[in-house]
Each structure stands twice: as structure tokens, then as C-alpha cells.
């Protein structure tokens, strides 16, 4: 008999990313990053000129961060402990939007915090990648956790019977992010999320349509 499956994002769900990214930009790049906006395309500007960074500049900086600065990332409060406890009830995989060549670095990073899980890399909406993972594991019930609304929409459109939890684990960012309409719940605290997830997994019920 197959086990339940949790498919979790990494950045802002398991590990802090935006704040260490902001700190790196401030220290090394003389770039200011305003965290009080959900629209990151207008949140970064060059300190000297005040010019807003173009999308291609932001993507290049993100690539640079994941190339050399992942050591700055630390776990979201309660994330590692909760995931390890939940592994008693379900298989756990991480679905992260990084280029494929960063998979081993991400896996090693998580293992360093005591989380030894399979890692899948993805680019773009996560629905198609999640469908492949579901086909591989064939779980009795599955739950998807992510901080971005577009991924919940993508998963909901392709596999509507997958439970979806919207979580923004960064306290400085969460108040500025609206709840995802394609998720079944929004919980930003692992202490509160863990019992909700356990109830879902033990219910054996697939997710209702939204």
C-alpha cells in the first residue's frame, strides 16, 4: 500500500531566502530591496542612481545568489522539525524552482540542516512537474506546499484533487502577500501547519474542488 506524499517548496517554506538575498544585495551590490511589496519587479533599485532593476538583472542576481550565497540561508522556524515529524506519516520530497544543475547543492544544503529528502528541480509553473512526481510515487493522498500563488493555480488546474497549502514562512514578507485563491488553506507558521497537515494525511480524503 502506498504512503501519503508531501511535496514542499524550499525557499520561504523550509528556508529563508528573500531576507538573506536582500542582505547580500545591500552588502555586496549596493542595491536596495523593499520587502513591503508583493511586486518584486519594482522592489529592487540601485542605491546610487535610484534606478529600478530590470527583470533580466534580477534574474542574473538570483542566479548569482544561488551560485555562491546559499550558505546565508537558514531554516524557517519549526520547518525542519515539522517535516521530519511528518515523515513518520508520509514520504517527503522537495520541488524547488532552481536550474537542474543546482539540485545536488540544494540537497546537500537541506541535509546540512538535518533534512534528508529527494529534491526535484523545476523551471516555470510547478503543475507539470508535480504530476510527474505523483505518477512516480502513486501516493494514497498528496499535499503540496508553496509560497507562490501561481504554483497553486498550476497544480490546481492539472491535479485538482491534490491538497494545497499556501505558506509564506518569512515574517517580513508574509503580511504583504495575499492568500492564494487556488490553495485550500493559508498557514504561515509551522507550529499551526503541522497539525493541519497531519489531519489531512490521516483523513485519507482527496482534496475538494475549489
Secondary structure, DSSP 8 states (H G I E B T S, - for coil): ---EEEEE--BTTTB--HHHHHHHIIIII-EEE-SS-S-GGGTEEETTT--B--HHHHHHHHHHHHHH-GGG--B-TTHHHHHHHHTTTEEEEEEE-S-GGGHHHHHHHHHHTT---EEEE--S-SHHHHHHHHHHH--SSEEEEES-HHHHHHHHHH-TTSEEEE----HHHHTTS---TTSSEE---HHHHHHHHHHHHHH-------
